[in-house]
Amino acid sequence: MSSYKFLPNEPADHAIGRSRGGLTTKIHALTDRACAPVTMLLTPGQAGDNPQLLPLLEAHKIQDGTRFRLLADKAYSHPSTRSELRSRRIRHTIPERSDQIERRKAKGSAGGRPPAFDPATYKERNTVERGFNRLKHWRGIATRYDKYATTFLGGVLLTAIVTFHRVHN
């Protein structure tokens, strides 16, 4: 019998939510060029990626103030996200979604210029995927046996620290 029977009453500290795959937890992460995770947040599985970008950037800014280039997929392509990144002076390479391209072109000259995009730089985005693959080599992270998010986050952080030091030493 599952202990996650009453999902509407699920405490916030569990970070468990329903997605297509069932009950899951989503790890949002920033990785460096060496595919090592540097900043992470947990949310329930149904949480979107784009709304978590700004809290993730805030957490990263607290621990590391150096400038960087953000490489992100089309999930982060919302115009408000782009304007926020510009206001924070964070350089970014994010492809434009096809519906946004169509909408901009339908407006004609009032649609504005397309956002800058460098395909050569975007090829480095796979560092995020490789960083997640390194995390998922740890069975406890890949399967999430922990009931509480704080316990799971502790395991994720321990895994990230070990991974970071293996990559950089």
Chimera marker file (.cmm) of the C-alpha trace (Angstrom):
<marker_set name="trace">
<marker id="1" x="0.000" y="0.000" z="0.000" r="1" g="1" b="0" radius="0.5"/>
<marker id="2" x="1.403" y="3.358" z="-1.007" r="1" g="1" b="0" radius="0.5"/>
<marker id="3" x="2.069" y="5.983" z="1.645" r="1" g="1" b="0" radius="0.5"/>
<marker id="4" x="1.308" y="8.715" z="-0.942" r="1" g="1" b="0" radius="0.5"/>
<marker id="5" x="-2.406" y="8.105" z="-0.953" r="1" g="1" b="0" radius="0.5"/>
<marker id="6" x="-3.711" y="11.604" z="-0.156" r="1" g="1" b="0" radius="0.5"/>
<marker id="7" x="-1.832" y="13.825" z="-2.592" r="1" g="1" b="0" radius="0.5"/>
<marker id="8" x="-3.857" y="17.036" z="-2.031" r="1" g="1" b="0" radius="0.5"/>
<marker id="9" x="-2.759" y="16.980" z="1.619" r="1" g="1" b="0" radius="0.5"/>
<marker id="10" x="0.865" y="16.168" z="0.799" r="1" g="1" b="0" radius="0.5"/>
<marker id="11" x="3.188" y="18.356" z="2.905" r="1" g="1" b="0" radius="0.5"/>
<marker id="12" x="5.301" y="20.846" z="0.973" r="1" g="1" b="0" radius="0.5"/>
<marker id="13" x="8.501" y="19.407" z="2.422" r="1" g="1" b="0" radius="0.5"/>
<marker id="14" x="8.028" y="16.160" z="0.480" r="1" g="1" b="0" radius="0.5"/>
<marker id="15" x="8.492" y="17.774" z="-2.997" r="1" g="1" b="0" radius="0.5"/>
<marker id="16" x="6.542" y="14.975" z="-4.616" r="1" g="1" b="0" radius="0.5"/>
<marker id="17" x="4.126" y="15.639" z="-7.441" r="1" g="1" b="0" radius="0.5"/>
<marker id="18" x="2.376" y="13.801" z="-10.215" r="1" g="1" b="0" radius="0.5"/>
<marker id="19" x="3.771" y="13.918" z="-13.719" r="1" g="1" b="0" radius="0.5"/>
<marker id="20" x="3.398" y="11.627" z="-16.740" r="1" g="1" b="0" radius="0.5"/>
<marker id="21" x="5.649" y="9.045" z="-15.107" r="1" g="1" b="0" radius="0.5"/>
<marker id="22" x="3.759" y="8.991" z="-11.817" r="1" g="1" b="0" radius="0.5"/>
<marker id="23" x="4.903" y="10.451" z="-8.510" r="1" g="1" b="0" radius="0.5"/>
<marker id="24" x="8.196" y="12.231" z="-9.060" r="1" g="1" b="0" radius="0.5"/>
<marker id="25" x="10.500" y="14.973" z="-7.904" r="1" g="1" b="0" radius="0.5"/>
<marker id="26" x="12.185" y="17.296" z="-10.370" r="1" g="1" b="0" radius="0.5"/>
<marker id="27" x="15.779" y="18.423" z="-9.889" r="1" g="1" b="0" radius="0.5"/>
<marker id="28" x="16.545" y="21.829" z="-11.416" r="1" g="1" b="0" radius="0.5"/>
<marker id="29" x="20.283" y="22.367" z="-11.848" r="1" g="1" b="0" radius="0.5"/>
<marker id="30" x="22.972" y="24.611" z="-13.243" r="1" g="1" b="0" radius="0.5"/>
<marker id="31" x="26.140" y="22.838" z="-14.362" r="1" g="1" b="0" radius="0.5"/>
<marker id="32" x="29.561" y="24.112" z="-15.316" r="1" g="1" b="0" radius="0.5"/>
<marker id="33" x="31.487" y="23.360" z="-18.516" r="1" g="1" b="0" radius="0.5"/>
<marker id="34" x="32.933" y="20.208" z="-16.952" r="1" g="1" b="0" radius="0.5"/>
<marker id="35" x="29.394" y="18.750" z="-16.511" r="1" g="1" b="0" radius="0.5"/>
<marker id="36" x="29.528" y="19.100" z="-12.740" r="1" g="1" b="0" radius="0.5"/>
<marker id="37" x="26.386" y="20.377" z="-10.977" r="1" g="1" b="0" radius="0.5"/>
<marker id="38" x="26.950" y="23.687" z="-9.165" r="1" g="1" b="0" radius="0.5"/>
<marker id="39" x="23.472" y="24.827" z="-8.046" r="1" g="1" b="0" radius="0.5"/>
<marker id="40" x="20.318" y="22.749" z="-7.542" r="1" g="1" b="0" radius="0.5"/>
<marker id="41" x="16.693" y="23.079" z="-6.426" r="1" g="1" b="0" radius="0.5"/>
<marker id="42" x="13.949" y="20.481" z="-5.930" r="1" g="1" b="0" radius="0.5"/>
<marker id="43" x="10.304" y="20.818" z="-6.924" r="1" g="1" b="0" radius="0.5"/>
<marker id="44" x="7.374" y="18.418" z="-7.299" r="1" g="1" b="0" radius="0.5"/>
<marker id="45" x="7.334" y="16.534" z="-10.604" r="1" g="1" b="0" radius="0.5"/>
<marker id="46" x="4.563" y="18.602" z="-12.193" r="1" g="1" b="0" radius="0.5"/>
<marker id="47" x="6.410" y="21.922" z="-11.708" r="1" g="1" b="0" radius="0.5"/>
<marker id="48" x="7.465" y="23.685" z="-14.882" r="1" g="1" b="0" radius="0.5"/>
<marker id="49" x="11.084" y="24.415" z="-15.708" r="1" g="1" b="0" radius="0.5"/>
<marker id="50" x="10.782" y="28.079" z="-16.679" r="1" g="1" b="0" radius="0.5"/>
<marker id="51" x="9.295" y="29.355" z="-13.369" r="1" g="1" b="0" radius="0.5"/>
<marker id="52" x="12.225" y="27.784" z="-11.476" r="1" g="1" b="0" radius="0.5"/>
<marker id="53" x="14.948" y="29.512" z="-13.497" r="1" g="1" b="0" radius="0.5"/>
<marker id="54" x="14.947" y="32.780" z="-11.546" r="1" g="1" b="0" radius="0.5"/>
<marker id="55" x="15.015" y="31.110" z="-8.086" r="1" g="1" b="0" radius="0.5"/>
<marker id="56" x="17.826" y="28.890" z="-9.376" r="1" g="1" b="0" radius="0.5"/>
<marker id="57" x="19.765" y="31.930" z="-10.605" r="1" g="1" b="0" radius="0.5"/>
<marker id="58" x="19.211" y="33.675" z="-7.257" r="1" g="1" b="0" radius="0.5"/>
<marker id="59" x="20.572" y="30.644" z="-5.397" r="1" g="1" b="0" radius="0.5"/>
<marker id="60" x="23.557" y="30.548" z="-7.746" r="1" g="1" b="0" radius="0.5"/>
<marker id="61" x="24.226" y="34.278" z="-7.316" r="1" g="1" b="0" radius="0.5"/>
<marker id="62" x="24.409" y="33.848" z="-3.538" r="1" g="1" b="0" radius="0.5"/>
<marker id="63" x="27.052" y="31.128" z="-3.744" r="1" g="1" b="0" radius="0.5"/>
<marker id="64" x="29.005" y="32.291" z="-6.814" r="1" g="1" b="0" radius="0.5"/>
<marker id="65" x="29.069" y="35.867" z="-8.065" r="1" g="1" b="0" radius="0.5"/>
<marker id="66" x="31.107" y="35.226" z="-11.229" r="1" g="1" b="0" radius="0.5"/>
<marker id="67" x="29.644" y="36.009" z="-14.647" r="1" g="1" b="0" radius="0.5"/>
<marker id="68" x="28.573" y="33.168" z="-16.887" r="1" g="1" b="0" radius="0.5"/>
<marker id="69" x="26.631" y="32.363" z="-20.061" r="1" g="1" b="0" radius="0.5"/>
<marker id="70" x="23.329" y="30.552" z="-19.612" r="1" g="1" b="0" radius="0.5"/>
<marker id="71" x="22.629" y="27.812" z="-22.162" r="1" g="1" b="0" radius="0.5"/>
<marker id="72" x="19.034" y="26.625" z="-21.959" r="1" g="1" b="0" radius="0.5"/>
<marker id="73" x="16.530" y="24.725" z="-24.079" r="1" g="1" b="0" radius="0.5"/>
<marker id="74" x="13.260" y="25.984" z="-25.580" r="1" g="1" b="0" radius="0.5"/>
<marker id="75" x="11.403" y="25.555" z="-22.278" r="1" g="1" b="0" radius="0.5"/>
<marker id="76" x="13.104" y="28.776" z="-21.132" r="1" g="1" b="0" radius="0.5"/>
<marker id="77" x="12.302" y="30.756" z="-24.281" r="1" g="1" b="0" radius="0.5"/>
<marker id="78" x="9.517" y="32.935" z="-22.841" r="1" g="1" b="0" radius="0.5"/>
<marker id="79" x="9.922" y="36.665" z="-23.599" r="1" g="1" b="0" radius="0.5"/>
<marker id="80" x="9.617" y="37.583" z="-19.901" r="1" g="1" b="0" radius="0.5"/>
<marker id="81" x="12.485" y="35.215" z="-19.103" r="1" g="1" b="0" radius="0.5"/>
<marker id="82" x="14.630" y="36.764" z="-21.810" r="1" g="1" b="0" radius="0.5"/>
<marker id="83" x="13.911" y="40.299" z="-20.596" r="1" g="1" b="0" radius="0.5"/>
<marker id="84" x="14.693" y="39.311" z="-16.993" r="1" g="1" b="0" radius="0.5"/>
<marker id="85" x="17.995" y="37.769" z="-18.082" r="1" g="1" b="0" radius="0.5"/>
<marker id="86" x="18.825" y="40.956" z="-20.004" r="1" g="1" b="0" radius="0.5"/>
<marker id="87" x="17.978" y="43.129" z="-16.983" r="1" g="1" b="0" radius="0.5"/>
<marker id="88" x="20.305" y="40.991" z="-14.832" r="1" g="1" b="0" radius="0.5"/>
<marker id="89" x="22.975" y="41.231" z="-17.547" r="1" g="1" b="0" radius="0.5"/>
<marker id="90" x="23.185" y="37.466" z="-17.893" r="1" g="1" b="0" radius="0.5"/>
<marker id="91" x="24.348" y="36.445" z="-21.348" r="1" g="1" b="0" radius="0.5"/>
<marker id="92" x="22.239" y="33.607" z="-22.694" r="1" g="1" b="0" radius="0.5"/>
<marker id="93" x="21.784" y="31.302" z="-25.658" r="1" g="1" b="0" radius="0.5"/>
<marker id="94" x="18.227" y="30.014" z="-25.865" r="1" g="1" b="0" radius="0.5"/>
<marker id="95" x="16.542" y="28.877" z="-29.094" r="1" g="1" b="0" radius="0.5"/>
<marker id="96" x="13.220" y="30.444" z="-29.994" r="1" g="1" b="0" radius="0.5"/>
<marker id="97" x="10.139" y="28.183" z="-30.045" r="1" g="1" b="0" radius="0.5"/>
<marker id="98" x="8.413" y="27.741" z="-33.400" r="1" g="1" b="0" radius="0.5"/>
<marker id="99" x="5.144" y="29.314" z="-32.173" r="1" g="1" b="0" radius="0.5"/>
<marker id="100" x="7.057" y="32.389" z="-30.994" r="1" g="1" b="0" radius="0.5"/>
<marker id="101" x="8.772" y="32.684" z="-34.374" r="1" g="1" b="0" radius="0.5"/>
<marker id="102" x="5.402" y="32.476" z="-36.166" r="1" g="1" b="0" radius="0.5"/>
<marker id="103" x="3.810" y="35.045" z="-33.832" r="1" g="1" b="0" radius="0.5"/>
<marker id="104" x="6.725" y="37.460" z="-34.279" r="1" g="1" b="0" radius="0.5"/>
<marker id="105" x="6.647" y="37.092" z="-38.080" r="1" g="1" b="0" radius="0.5"/>
<marker id="106" x="2.854" y="37.535" z="-38.176" r="1" g="1" b="0" radius="0.5"/>
<marker id="107" x="3.251" y="40.945" z="-36.543" r="1" g="1" b="0" radius="0.5"/>
<marker id="108" x="5.563" y="42.051" z="-39.344" r="1" g="1" b="0" radius="0.5"/>
<marker id="109" x="7.895" y="44.914" z="-38.529" r="1" g="1" b="0" radius="0.5"/>
<marker id="110" x="6.072" y="45.425" z="-35.203" r="1" g="1" b="0" radius="0.5"/>
<marker id="111" x="7.189" y="41.925" z="-34.150" r="1" g="1" b="0" radius="0.5"/>
<marker id="112" x="10.726" y="43.105" z="-33.557" r="1" g="1" b="0" radius="0.5"/>
<marker id="113" x="14.018" y="41.421" z="-34.251" r="1" g="1" b="0" radius="0.5"/>
<marker id="114" x="14.582" y="37.756" z="-33.499" r="1" g="1" b="0" radius="0.5"/>
<marker id="115" x="16.665" y="37.139" z="-30.375" r="1" g="1" b="0" radius="0.5"/>
<marker id="116" x="20.338" y="36.458" z="-30.999" r="1" g="1" b="0" radius="0.5"/>
<marker id="117" x="21.165" y="32.760" z="-31.181" r="1" g="1" b="0" radius="0.5"/>
<marker id="118" x="24.536" y="31.098" z="-31.783" r="1" g="1" b="0" radius="0.5"/>
<marker id="119" x="24.197" y="27.419" z="-32.814" r="1" g="1" b="0" radius="0.5"/>
<marker id="120" x="27.904" y="26.749" z="-32.180" r="1" g="1" b="0" radius="0.5"/>
<marker id="121" x="27.600" y="27.925" z="-28.573" r="1" g="1" b="0" radius="0.5"/>
<marker id="122" x="24.326" y="26.031" z="-28.130" r="1" g="1" b="0" radius="0.5"/>
<marker id="123" x="26.084" y="22.738" z="-28.907" r="1" g="1" b="0" radius="0.5"/>
<marker id="124" x="27.647" y="22.973" z="-25.432" r="1" g="1" b="0" radius="0.5"/>
<marker id="125" x="24.194" y="22.692" z="-23.794" r="1" g="1" b="0" radius="0.5"/>
<marker id="126" x="24.600" y="18.941" z="-23.545" r="1" g="1" b="0" radius="0.5"/>
<marker id="127" x="26.764" y="19.575" z="-20.469" r="1" g="1" b="0" radius="0.5"/>
<marker id="128" x="23.530" y="19.830" z="-18.474" r="1" g="1" b="0" radius="0.5"/>
<marker id="129" x="22.335" y="16.443" z="-19.719" r="1" g="1" b="0" radius="0.5"/>
<marker id="130" x="25.713" y="14.864" z="-19.006" r="1" g="1" b="0" radius="0.5"/>
<marker id="131" x="25.693" y="16.430" z="-15.522" r="1" g="1" b="0" radius="0.5"/>
<marker id="132" x="22.295" y="14.835" z="-14.819" r="1" g="1" b="0" radius="0.5"/>
<marker id="133" x="23.565" y="11.496" z="-16.107" r="1" g="1" b="0" radius="0.5"/>
<marker id="134" x="26.415" y="11.690" z="-13.611" r="1" g="1" b="0" radius="0.5"/>
<marker id="135" x="23.933" y="12.346" z="-10.802" r="1" g="1" b="0" radius="0.5"/>
<marker id="136" x="21.741" y="9.446" z="-11.865" r="1" g="1" b="0" radius="0.5"/>
<marker id="137" x="24.625" y="6.993" z="-11.631" r="1" g="1" b="0" radius="0.5"/>
<marker id="138" x="23.826" y="7.072" z="-7.929" r="1" g="1" b="0" radius="0.5"/>
<marker id="139" x="20.919" y="4.693" z="-7.342" r="1" g="1" b="0" radius="0.5"/>
<marker id="140" x="19.437" y="6.674" z="-4.451" r="1" g="1" b="0" radius="0.5"/>
<marker id="141" x="19.165" y="9.754" z="-6.675" r="1" g="1" b="0" radius="0.5"/>
<marker id="142" x="17.832" y="7.924" z="-9.720" r="1" g="1" b="0" radius="0.5"/>
<marker id="143" x="15.070" y="6.170" z="-7.741" r="1" g="1" b="0" radius="0.5"/>
<marker id="144" x="14.329" y="8.528" z="-4.818" r="1" g="1" b="0" radius="0.5"/>
<marker id="145" x="13.576" y="6.223" z="-1.922" r="1" g="1" b="0" radius="0.5"/>
<marker id="146" x="13.527" y="9.103" z="0.580" r="1" g="1" b="0" radius="0.5"/>
<marker id="147" x="10.156" y="10.318" z="1.778" r="1" g="1" b="0" radius="0.5"/>
<marker id="148" x="11.216" y="13.832" z="2.773" r="1" g="1" b="0" radius="0.5"/>
<marker id="149" x="12.604" y="16.324" z="0.295" r="1" g="1" b="0" radius="0.5"/>
<marker id="150" x="15.202" y="17.545" z="2.790" r="1" g="1" b="0" radius="0.5"/>
<marker id="151" x="16.649" y="14.031" z="3.051" r="1" g="1" b="0" radius="0.5"/>
<marker id="152" x="16.572" y="13.594" z="-0.720" r="1" g="1" b="0" radius="0.5"/>
<marker id="153" x="18.146" y="17.032" z="-1.243" r="1" g="1" b="0" radius="0.5"/>
<marker id="154" x="20.914" y="16.045" z="1.178" r="1" g="1" b="0" radius="0.5"/>
<marker id="155" x="21.625" y="12.994" z="-0.964" r="1" g="1" b="0" radius="0.5"/>
<marker id="156" x="21.536" y="15.063" z="-4.142" r="1" g="1" b="0" radius="0.5"/>
<marker id="157" x="23.936" y="17.615" z="-2.671" r="1" g="1" b="0" radius="0.5"/>
<marker id="158" x="26.308" y="14.902" z="-1.428" r="1" g="1" b="0" radius="0.5"/>
<marker id="159" x="26.250" y="13.318" z="-4.882" r="1" g="1" b="0" radius="0.5"/>
<marker id="160" x="26.859" y="16.723" z="-6.494" r="1" g="1" b="0" radius="0.5"/>
<marker id="161" x="29.816" y="17.457" z="-4.188" r="1" g="1" b="0" radius="0.5"/>
<marker id="162" x="31.430" y="14.085" z="-4.898" r="1" g="1" b="0" radius="0.5"/>
<marker id="163" x="30.788" y="14.485" z="-8.633" r="1" g="1" b="0" radius="0.5"/>
<marker id="164" x="32.163" y="18.045" z="-8.638" r="1" g="1" b="0" radius="0.5"/>
<marker id="165" x="35.378" y="16.977" z="-6.915" r="1" g="1" b="0" radius="0.5"/>
<marker id="166" x="35.832" y="13.931" z="-9.138" r="1" g="1" b="0" radius="0.5"/>
<marker id="167" x="35.500" y="16.110" z="-12.239" r="1" g="1" b="0" radius="0.5"/>
<marker id="168" x="37.694" y="18.978" z="-11.049" r="1" g="1" b="0" radius="0.5"/>
<marker id="169" x="40.482" y="17.014" z="-9.326" r="1" g="1" b="0" radius="0.5"/>
<link id1="1" id2="2" r="1" g="1" b="0" radius="0.2"/>
<link id1="2" id2="3" r="1" g="1" b="0" radius="0.2"/>
<link id1="3" id2="4" r="1" g="1" b="0" radius="0.2"/>
<link id1="4" id2="5" r="1" g="1" b="0" radius="0.2"/>
<link id1="5" id2="6" r="1" g="1" b="0" radius="0.2"/>
<link id1="6" id2="7" r="1" g="1" b="0" radius="0.2"/>
<link id1="7" id2="8" r="1" g="1" b="0" radius="0.2"/>
<link id1="8" id2="9" r="1" g="1" b="0" radius="0.2"/>
<link id1="9" id2="10" r="1" g="1" b="0" radius="0.2"/>
<link id1="10" id2="11" r="1" g="1" b="0" radius="0.2"/>
<link id1="11" id2="12" r="1" g="1" b="0" radius="0.2"/>
<link id1="12" id2="13" r="1" g="1" b="0" radius="0.2"/>
<link id1="13" id2="14" r="1" g="1" b="0" radius="0.2"/>
<link id1="14" id2="15" r="1" g="1" b="0" radius="0.2"/>
<link id1="15" id2="16" r="1" g="1" b="0" radius="0.2"/>
<link id1="16" id2="17" r="1" g="1" b="0" radius="0.2"/>
<link id1="17" id2="18" r="1" g="1" b="0" radius="0.2"/>
<link id1="18" id2="19" r="1" g="1" b="0" radius="0.2"/>
<link id1="19" id2="20" r="1" g="1" b="0" radius="0.2"/>
<link id1="20" id2="21" r="1" g="1" b="0" radius="0.2"/>
<link id1="21" id2="22" r="1" g="1" b="0" radius="0.2"/>
<link id1="22" id2="23" r="1" g="1" b="0" radius="0.2"/>
<link id1="23" id2="24" r="1" g="1" b="0" radius="0.2"/>
<link id1="24" id2="25" r="1" g="1" b="0" radius="0.2"/>
<link id1="25" id2="26" r="1" g="1" b="0" radius="0.2"/>
<link id1="26" id2="27" r="1" g="1" b="0" radius="0.2"/>
<link id1="27" id2="28" r="1" g="1" b="0" radius="0.2"/>
<link id1="28" id2="29" r="1" g="1" b="0" radius="0.2"/>
<link id1="29" id2="30" r="1" g="1" b="0" radius="0.2"/>
<link id1="30" id2="31" r="1" g="1" b="0" radius="0.2"/>
<link id1="31" id2="32" r="1" g="1" b="0" radius="0.2"/>
<link id1="32" id2="33" r="1" g="1" b="0" radius="0.2"/>
<link id1="33" id2="34" r="1" g="1" b="0" radius="0.2"/>
<link id1="34" id2="35" r="1" g="1" b="0" radius="0.2"/>
<link id1="35" id2="36" r="1" g="1" b="0" radius="0.2"/>
<link id1="36" id2="37" r="1" g="1" b="0" radius="0.2"/>
<link id1="37" id2="38" r="1" g="1" b="0" radius="0.2"/>
<link id1="38" id2="39" r="1" g="1" b="0" radius="0.2"/>
<link id1="39" id2="40" r="1" g="1" b="0" radius="0.2"/>
<link id1="40" id2="41" r="1" g="1" b="0" radius="0.2"/>
<link id1="41" id2="42" r="1" g="1" b="0" radius="0.2"/>
<link id1="42" id2="43" r="1" g="1" b="0" radius="0.2"/>
<link id1="43" id2="44" r="1" g="1" b="0" radius="0.2"/>
<link id1="44" id2="45" r="1" g="1" b="0" radius="0.2"/>
<link id1="45" id2="46" r="1" g="1" b="0" radius="0.2"/>
<link id1="46" id2="47" r="1" g="1" b="0" radius="0.2"/>
<link id1="47" id2="48" r="1" g="1" b="0" radius="0.2"/>
<link id1="48" id2="49" r="1" g="1" b="0" radius="0.2"/>
<link id1="49" id2="50" r="1" g="1" b="0" radius="0.2"/>
<link id1="50" id2="51" r="1" g="1" b="0" radius="0.2"/>
<link id1="51" id2="52" r="1" g="1" b="0" radius="0.2"/>
<link id1="52" id2="53" r="1" g="1" b="0" radius="0.2"/>
<link id1="53" id2="54" r="1" g="1" b="0" radius="0.2"/>
<link id1="54" id2="55" r="1" g="1" b="0" radius="0.2"/>
<link id1="55" id2="56" r="1" g="1" b="0" radius="0.2"/>
<link id1="56" id2="57" r="1" g="1" b="0" radius="0.2"/>
<link id1="57" id2="58" r="1" g="1" b="0" radius="0.2"/>
<link id1="58" id2="59" r="1" g="1" b="0" radius="0.2"/>
<link id1="59" id2="60" r="1" g="1" b="0" radius="0.2"/>
<link id1="60" id2="61" r="1" g="1" b="0" radius="0.2"/>
<link id1="61" id2="62" r="1" g="1" b="0" radius="0.2"/>
<link id1="62" id2="63" r="1" g="1" b="0" radius="0.2"/>
<link id1="63" id2="64" r="1" g="1" b="0" radius="0.2"/>
<link id1="64" id2="65" r="1" g="1" b="0" radius="0.2"/>
<link id1="65" id2="66" r="1" g="1" b="0" radius="0.2"/>
<link id1="66" id2="67" r="1" g="1" b="0" radius="0.2"/>
<link id1="67" id2="68" r="1" g="1" b="0" radius="0.2"/>
<link id1="68" id2="69" r="1" g="1" b="0" radius="0.2"/>
<link id1="69" id2="70" r="1" g="1" b="0" radius="0.2"/>
<link id1="70" id2="71" r="1" g="1" b="0" radius="0.2"/>
<link id1="71" id2="72" r="1" g="1" b="0" radius="0.2"/>
<link id1="72" id2="73" r="1" g="1" b="0" radius="0.2"/>
<link id1="73" id2="74" r="1" g="1" b="0" radius="0.2"/>
<link id1="74" id2="75" r="1" g="1" b="0" radius="0.2"/>
<link id1="75" id2="76" r="1" g="1" b="0" radius="0.2"/>
<link id1="76" id2="77" r="1" g="1" b="0" radius="0.2"/>
<link id1="77" id2="78" r="1" g="1" b="0" radius="0.2"/>
<link id1="78" id2="79" r="1" g="1" b="0" radius="0.2"/>
<link id1="79" id2="80" r="1" g="1" b="0" radius="0.2"/>
<link id1="80" id2="81" r="1" g="1" b="0" radius="0.2"/>
<link id1="81" id2="82" r="1" g="1" b="0" radius="0.2"/>
<link id1="82" id2="83" r="1" g="1" b="0" radius="0.2"/>
<link id1="83" id2="84" r="1" g="1" b="0" radius="0.2"/>
<link id1="84" id2="85" r="1" g="1" b="0" radius="0.2"/>
<link id1="85" id2="86" r="1" g="1" b="0" radius="0.2"/>
<link id1="86" id2="87" r="1" g="1" b="0" radius="0.2"/>
<link id1="87" id2="88" r="1" g="1" b="0" radius="0.2"/>
<link id1="88" id2="89" r="1" g="1" b="0" radius="0.2"/>
<link id1="89" id2="90" r="1" g="1" b="0" radius="0.2"/>
<link id1="90" id2="91" r="1" g="1" b="0" radius="0.2"/>
<link id1="91" id2="92" r="1" g="1" b="0" radius="0.2"/>
<link id1="92" id2="93" r="1" g="1" b="0" radius="0.2"/>
<link id1="93" id2="94" r="1" g="1" b="0" radius="0.2"/>
<link id1="94" id2="95" r="1" g="1" b="0" radius="0.2"/>
<link id1="95" id2="96" r="1" g="1" b="0" radius="0.2"/>
<link id1="96" id2="97" r="1" g="1" b="0" radius="0.2"/>
<link id1="97" id2="98" r="1" g="1" b="0" radius="0.2"/>
<link id1="98" id2="99" r="1" g="1" b="0" radius="0.2"/>
<link id1="99" id2="100" r="1" g="1" b="0" radius="0.2"/>
<link id1="100" id2="101" r="1" g="1" b="0" radius="0.2"/>
<link id1="101" id2="102" r="1" g="1" b="0" radius="0.2"/>
<link id1="102" id2="103" r="1" g="1" b="0" radius="0.2"/>
<link id1="103" id2="104" r="1" g="1" b="0" radius="0.2"/>
<link id1="104" id2="105" r="1" g="1" b="0" radius="0.2"/>
<link id1="105" id2="106" r="1" g="1" b="0" radius="0.2"/>
<link id1="106" id2="107" r="1" g="1" b="0" radius="0.2"/>
<link id1="107" id2="108" r="1" g="1" b="0" radius="0.2"/>
<link id1="108" id2="109" r="1" g="1" b="0" radius="0.2"/>
<link id1="109" id2="110" r="1" g="1" b="0" radius="0.2"/>
<link id1="110" id2="111" r="1" g="1" b="0" radius="0.2"/>
<link id1="111" id2="112" r="1" g="1" b="0" radius="0.2"/>
<link id1="112" id2="113" r="1" g="1" b="0" radius="0.2"/>
<link id1="113" id2="114" r="1" g="1" b="0" radius="0.2"/>
<link id1="114" id2="115" r="1" g="1" b="0" radius="0.2"/>
<link id1="115" id2="116" r="1" g="1" b="0" radius="0.2"/>
<link id1="116" id2="117" r="1" g="1" b="0" radius="0.2"/>
<link id1="117" id2="118" r="1" g="1" b="0" radius="0.2"/>
<link id1="118" id2="119" r="1" g="1" b="0" radius="0.2"/>
<link id1="119" id2="120" r="1" g="1" b="0" radius="0.2"/>
<link id1="120" id2="121" r="1" g="1" b="0" radius="0.2"/>
<link id1="121" id2="122" r="1" g="1" b="0" radius="0.2"/>
<link id1="122" id2="123" r="1" g="1" b="0" radius="0.2"/>
<link id1="123" id2="124" r="1" g="1" b="0" radius="0.2"/>
<link id1="124" id2="125" r="1" g="1" b="0" radius="0.2"/>
<link id1="125" id2="126" r="1" g="1" b="0" radius="0.2"/>
<link id1="126" id2="127" r="1" g="1" b="0" radius="0.2"/>
<link id1="127" id2="128" r="1" g="1" b="0" radius="0.2"/>
<link id1="128" id2="129" r="1" g="1" b="0" radius="0.2"/>
<link id1="129" id2="130" r="1" g="1" b="0" radius="0.2"/>
<link id1="130" id2="131" r="1" g="1" b="0" radius="0.2"/>
<link id1="131" id2="132" r="1" g="1" b="0" radius="0.2"/>
<link id1="132" id2="133" r="1" g="1" b="0" radius="0.2"/>
<link id1="133" id2="134" r="1" g="1" b="0" radius="0.2"/>
<link id1="134" id2="135" r="1" g="1" b="0" radius="0.2"/>
<link id1="135" id2="136" r="1" g="1" b="0" radius="0.2"/>
<link id1="136" id2="137" r="1" g="1" b="0" radius="0.2"/>
<link id1="137" id2="138" r="1" g="1" b="0" radius="0.2"/>
<link id1="138" id2="139" r="1" g="1" b="0" radius="0.2"/>
<link id1="139" id2="140" r="1" g="1" b="0" radius="0.2"/>
<link id1="140" id2="141" r="1" g="1" b="0" radius="0.2"/>
<link id1="141" id2="142" r="1" g="1" b="0" radius="0.2"/>
<link id1="142" id2="143" r="1" g="1" b="0" radius="0.2"/>
<link id1="143" id2="144" r="1" g="1" b="0" radius="0.2"/>
<link id1="144" id2="145" r="1" g="1" b="0" radius="0.2"/>
<link id1="145" id2="146" r="1" g="1" b="0" radius="0.2"/>
<link id1="146" id2="147" r="1" g="1" b="0" radius="0.2"/>
<link id1="147" id2="148" r="1" g="1" b="0" radius="0.2"/>
<link id1="148" id2="149" r="1" g="1" b="0" radius="0.2"/>
<link id1="149" id2="150" r="1" g="1" b="0" radius="0.2"/>
<link id1="150" id2="151" r="1" g="1" b="0" radius="0.2"/>
<link id1="151" id2="152" r="1" g="1" b="0" radius="0.2"/>
<link id1="152" id2="153" r="1" g="1" b="0" radius="0.2"/>
<link id1="153" id2="154" r="1" g="1" b="0" radius="0.2"/>
<link id1="154" id2="155" r="1" g="1" b="0" radius="0.2"/>
<link id1="155" id2="156" r="1" g="1" b="0" radius="0.2"/>
<link id1="156" id2="157" r="1" g="1" b="0" radius="0.2"/>
<link id1="157" id2="158" r="1" g="1" b="0" radius="0.2"/>
<link id1="158" id2="159" r="1" g="1" b="0" radius="0.2"/>
<link id1="159" id2="160" r="1" g="1" b="0" radius="0.2"/>
<link id1="160" id2="161" r="1" g="1" b="0" radius="0.2"/>
<link id1="161" id2="162" r="1" g="1" b="0" radius="0.2"/>
<link id1="162" id2="163" r="1" g="1" b="0" radius="0.2"/>
<link id1="163" id2="164" r="1" g="1" b="0" radius="0.2"/>
<link id1="164" id2="165" r="1" g="1" b="0" radius="0.2"/>
<link id1="165" id2="166" r="1" g="1" b="0" radius="0.2"/>
<link id1="166" id2="167" r="1" g="1" b="0" radius="0.2"/>
<link id1="167" id2="168" r="1" g="1" b="0" radius="0.2"/>
<link id1="168" id2="169" r="1" g="1" b="0" radius="0.2"/>
</marker_set>
